[in-house]
Amino acid sequence: MKKELVELRVNDRSHEVAIEPSKLLLDALRQDLQLTGSKRGCDDSSCGACTVLVDGIPMLSCTLVAASCEGQEITTVEGVSEHGSLAAIQKAYGDWGAAQCGYCTPGFMMTVKALLAANPDPTAEEIRGALSGNLCRCTGYSQMYEAIKDAIEAERKASTEYQVASTEKR
């Protein structure tokens, strides 16, 4: 099959990739860009392990044709860290032992990242609703919810500290 040159913007970097027109985004990320954080868990879009953000919206990369994402910002779990440090959600997952095998964790983190960007103070019900498209076969989810609550609190604290520091500089 003939390949075409596509420019994908992933984690704030542009990549020119020669891919088949029907290649899925998950495969382009994993095979062509060596970004293996997103996982193929089910092949029928029911588990969420392949979740990435496309222009900030959680999308299942196992159902998206890579070429259709040209001109959009794609964020994978590899792009979640902040200035080389763990993001609040990554740290909280580690602190709470919220990941067991870790296979589903990238999809959960991407979904949480989008949730917190849209709603920095979600209720427990809103968190459960946002995560309803992500499945974990190892945990009972309680540690994940605790980790998310911790991440929300850490983000709130960091935001407050930034606001105080900005005010003091004036």
C-alpha positions in Angstrom: 0.0 0.0 0.0 1.2 3.5 -0.9 2.4 5.6 2.1 1.8 9.3 2.4 3.7 11.9 4.4 1.8 13.2 7.3 2.8 15.7 9.9 1.7 14.8 13.4 2.1 17.2 16.3 2.7 15.0 19.4 3.7 16.3 22.8 4.5 19.8 21.5 6.8 18.5 18.8 6.1 18.1 15.0 6.9 14.8 13.4 6.8 14.0 9.7 5.8 10.4 9.3 5.4 8.3 6.1 2.4 6.1 6.8 -0.3 4.1 5.1 -3.5 6.1 4.8 -5.4 3.7 6.9 -2.9 3.4 9.7 -4.4 3.9 13.2 -3.0 6.6 15.4 -2.1 4.0 18.1 0.1 2.2 15.6 1.7 5.4 14.3 2.5 6.4 17.9 3.9 3.1 19.0 5.6 1.9 15.7 6.7 5.1 14.0 7.3 7.5 16.9 8.3 4.9 19.5 5.8 6.3 22.0 4.8 3.1 23.6 2.9 4.5 26.6 -0.5 4.1 25.0 -1.5 0.5 24.9 -3.7 -1.8 22.7 -5.9 -3.5 25.3 -9.0 -4.7 23.6 -9.1 -3.9 19.8 -12.7 -2.9 20.1 -12.6 0.5 21.8 -14.0 -0.7 25.1 -11.1 -0.5 27.6 -9.5 3.0 27.2 -5.9 1.8 27.5 -5.1 3.6 24.3 -6.5 7.0 25.3 -4.6 10.1 24.2 -5.7 13.7 24.1 -6.4 15.2 20.7 -6.7 19.0 21.1 -7.3 18.3 24.8 -10.1 15.8 24.3 -9.7 12.2 25.3 -9.8 10.0 22.3 -9.3 6.3 21.7 -6.2 6.1 19.5 -7.1 2.5 18.4 -10.1 3.9 16.5 -8.5 7.1 14.9 -6.9 7.1 11.6 -3.5 8.8 12.2 -3.8 11.0 9.1 -7.0 12.5 10.4 -5.1 14.0 13.3 -2.9 16.1 11.1 -3.0 19.7 12.3 -4.2 18.8 15.8 -2.2 18.6 19.0 -1.9 15.0 20.3 -0.8 14.4 23.8 0.3 11.0 25.0 1.2 9.9 28.5 4.8 10.6 27.6 3.8 14.3 27.4 2.1 14.6 30.8 5.3 15.3 32.8 5.9 18.9 33.6 9.4 20.3 32.9 11.0 16.9 33.5 9.1 16.4 36.8 6.2 14.1 37.4 2.8 15.7 37.0 0.6 15.7 40.1 -1.5 12.8 38.8 1.7 10.7 38.1 3.1 11.4 41.5 -0.3 10.6 43.2 -0.6 7.3 41.3 2.8 6.3 42.6 2.1 7.5 46.2 -1.2 5.6 46.4 -0.1 2.5 44.5 -3.0 3.2 42.1 -1.4 1.1 39.3 -0.8 -2.6 39.7 0.3 -4.0 36.3 0.2 -0.5 34.8 -1.2 -1.5 31.5 -4.3 0.7 31.8 -2.6 3.5 33.7 -1.7 5.7 30.7 -5.3 5.7 29.5 -6.6 6.6 33.0 -4.0 9.4 33.3 -4.9 11.0 30.0 -8.6 10.9 30.9 -7.9 12.5 34.3 -5.7 15.1 32.7 -8.5 16.1 30.4 -11.0 16.1 33.2 -8.9 18.3 35.4 -8.2 20.7 32.6 -12.0 21.1 32.0 -13.0 21.0 35.7 -10.2 21.6 38.3 -12.5 20.6 41.2 -14.6 17.6 40.1 -16.9 15.8 42.4 -16.5 12.1 43.1 -19.4 11.4 40.8 -17.9 13.5 38.0 -14.6 11.6 38.4 -16.4 8.3 38.2 -18.3 9.4 35.1 -15.2 10.7 33.4 -13.4 7.4 34.0 -16.3 5.2 33.0 -14.7 4.5 29.6 -11.5 3.2 31.1 -11.3 -0.3 32.5 -8.8 -1.8 34.9 -8.6 -5.6 35.3 -6.3 -5.5 38.3 -7.5 -3.0 40.9 -10.7 -2.2 42.8 -10.4 1.4 41.7 -10.4 2.9 45.2 -6.7 3.7 45.1 -7.1 5.4 41.8 -9.9 7.6 43.2 -7.7 8.5 46.2 -4.8 9.3 43.9 -7.0 11.5 41.8 -8.2 13.4 44.9 -4.6 13.9 45.9 -3.7 15.2 42.5 -6.6 17.6 42.6 -5.4 18.9 46.0 -1.8 19.1 44.8 -2.9 21.1 41.7 -5.0 23.4 43.9 -2.2 24.0 46.3 0.3 24.7 43.5 -2.1 27.1 41.9 -2.6 28.9 45.2 1.1 29.1 45.8 1.7 30.5 42.3 -1.0 33.1 42.8 0.6 34.2 46.2 4.1 34.3 44.7 2.8 36.4 41.7 1.1 38.8 44.0 4.2 39.1 46.3 6.4 40.0 43.2 4.2 43.0 42.4 
